[in-house]
Amino acid sequence: MRILIVSSYFPPDICPAATRAGELSRHLAASGGEVTVLTCNPRYPRGFDFPAPLSKHRSYGWHGVQVEEFAVPAANESPPRQAVEELRFYARGLKAARRLSAPDVVIATSPFFSAACLGWRLARLWRRPFIYDMRDLYPDILRFRRLPLPPTLYPYLKGWANRLYRDTSVIVVNQPSLLHTLSGFVDPSRLRMVMNPVSLPAGPAQRRPGVRSPLTVGYAGRWGRGYDFPALLSTIDHVDPSGFTFRLIGGGYWDEEVRRFAAGSRPNLSVHYGWLAPEQLAVDYASWDIAILPVEPRWCLSMWPAKIPELVAHGIVTVISRELPLPPALATCRFIVQARESNAEGYATALEEAGARVRTLTPEDYAFASETMRREFDPVRLAAAYSEVIRLVLAEK
């Protein structure tokens, strides 16, 4: 079976979109598929580093997958330039696809929306089934970001999105909120939900019962627009420093604001600017008692952090926004605390509740959490679910 995956993010990029595309392609190849990935140069989190001249095209193997990489200048600091970047991805990807032979099925992912459009266009040209791996609701996501759109642009983009919905054999989403929204205007028989794969610890949770004082609250990942860093920084000043210390790891959109905040006299705050390798991050997790993921309320319908099951599997009680919808495996999990309000006061109260919960967890709770997360979010589940979808669309063809 020949499978083409079109994705704007792919390893060595470090983000959930790259992880999903990488794990899907790797495990489909391990299952016997002939997998080709059409992608562009790494760009995360800022996109300033290019592995090859921008005029070059690279072909290389990766875990049994054939990767066709074309070059697109990254501009993810400016919304207008992002639009140009997406258009370049479509145009250059269409050109790069000329050297490919027709596959049996085409899978395209978002973000970018232009990557989904490119996959749809190639499937139409080759007359092959098209599977839309959808992670953002377009063009509504642009309104969530509060980007000004010309009056005529939104209906145009909405028309493209509706065309993809209509011409797609199966739409695969990664979160309950997207499944619920699409069910209102897409035949439920053409919808599937498969959660993002997560790199989980192989053994039991690293953290064990036993409370330190003060408790360590951590955040690791991209400091993006979807996270309410002003509320997080206000929370640090709002809580008793003798009860909580904070550890921030990462970089991105809020980098300058975090640097200004950390320059003040705050003995209960430590910041690591940049990224840690997975094995280094796992060591850092062992010192955490609580994690906090302050997703902005307006983003809760368009994003679901894949990092949540990773934190739970490491035995870390995680504080999230009340508006964030949860999959069944996490809805009643003792390691999840939802803040009643998405502001400093709400998060401070949730941290007190999380601290009390940390003190009551048992070894059985840690074992159950790590086992459940491995069962529900293992990357093999993603490929197995996709194998069923691919068999379905090929049988219909």
PyMOL commands that set and color helices and strands:
alter all, ss='L'
color gray80, all
select helices_A, chain A and resi 16-30+79-99+113-126+140-144+153-167+176-182+188-190+229-238+255-262+278-285+297-299+307-313+328-331+344-358+363-377+379-396
alter helices_A, ss='H'
color red, helices_A
select strands_A, chain A and resi 2-6+34-40+57-62+65-70+105-109+130-134+170-173+191-193+215-223+244-252+269-273+290-293+317-321+336-339
alter strands_A, ss='S'
color yellow, strands_A
deselect
rebuild
show_as cartoon
